[in-house]
């Protein structure tokens, strides 16, 4: 398995888990997966507005982004 195939598989898994966690529909999951593939997960969260998602989904993802930043800050202090 090459790196690109592995990345696509991991992005698919991450998008699926995120969709399940946040209660997102299949179309939104697919859109997020494509964004992951295009820009990576970290950049996706840094540039959420470019994904053009529904306001409710955008709000949920902003909350997720805030949690990631908090955890990342705490990890950096250890």
C-alpha positions as CSV (number, residue, x, y, z in Angstrom):
1,X,0.0,0.0,0.0
2,X,1.5,3.3,-1.0
3,X,1.4,6.5,1.1
4,X,-1.4,8.2,-0.9
5,X,-3.7,5.2,-0.5
6,X,-2.9,5.0,3.2
7,X,-3.6,8.7,3.6
8,X,-7.0,8.4,1.8
9,X,-7.9,5.5,4.0
10,X,-7.0,7.4,7.2
11,X,-8.9,10.5,6.0
12,X,-11.9,8.4,5.3
13,X,-11.8,6.9,8.8
14,X,-11.3,10.3,10.4
15,X,-14.2,11.8,8.5
16,X,-16.4,8.8,9.4
17,X,-15.6,9.1,13.1
18,X,-16.1,12.9,13.0
19,X,-19.4,12.5,11.3
20,X,-20.5,9.8,13.8
21,X,-19.4,11.9,16.7
22,X,-21.1,15.1,15.5
23,X,-24.2,13.4,14.0
24,X,-23.4,14.6,10.4
25,X,-25.1,13.3,7.3
26,X,-23.4,11.4,4.5
27,X,-23.1,14.4,2.2
28,X,-21.4,16.4,4.9
29,X,-19.1,13.5,5.8
30,X,-18.1,13.2,2.1
31,X,-17.4,17.0,1.8
32,X,-15.2,16.9,4.9
33,X,-13.3,13.9,3.6
34,X,-12.6,15.7,0.4
35,X,-11.4,18.7,2.3
36,X,-9.1,16.4,4.4
37,X,-7.6,15.0,1.3
38,X,-7.2,18.4,-0.3
39,X,-5.7,20.3,2.6
40,X,-5.0,17.9,5.5
41,X,-6.8,17.7,8.8
42,X,-4.8,20.4,10.6
43,X,-5.3,22.9,7.8
44,X,-9.0,21.9,7.5
45,X,-9.6,23.0,11.1
46,X,-7.5,26.1,10.7
47,X,-9.5,27.2,7.6
48,X,-13.0,25.9,8.4
49,X,-14.7,28.8,6.7
50,X,-13.3,27.6,3.3
51,X,-15.2,24.3,3.6
52,X,-18.5,26.1,3.1
53,X,-20.5,23.9,5.5
54,X,-23.9,24.5,7.0
55,X,-23.9,26.9,10.0
56,X,-24.8,24.2,12.5
57,X,-22.0,21.9,11.2
58,X,-19.6,24.9,11.2
59,X,-20.4,25.6,14.8
60,X,-19.9,22.0,15.9
61,X,-16.5,21.9,14.1
62,X,-15.5,25.2,15.7
63,X,-16.1,23.7,19.1
64,X,-14.1,20.6,18.1
65,X,-11.3,23.0,16.9
66,X,-11.3,24.7,20.3
67,X,-11.0,21.4,22.1
68,X,-8.1,20.4,19.9
69,X,-6.3,23.7,20.5
70,X,-6.8,23.3,24.3
71,X,-5.4,19.8,24.3
72,X,-2.5,20.8,22.0
73,X,-1.6,23.7,24.4
74,X,-1.7,21.4,27.4
75,X,0.5,18.8,25.6
76,X,3.0,21.5,24.8
77,X,3.4,22.4,28.4
78,X,4.3,18.9,29.6
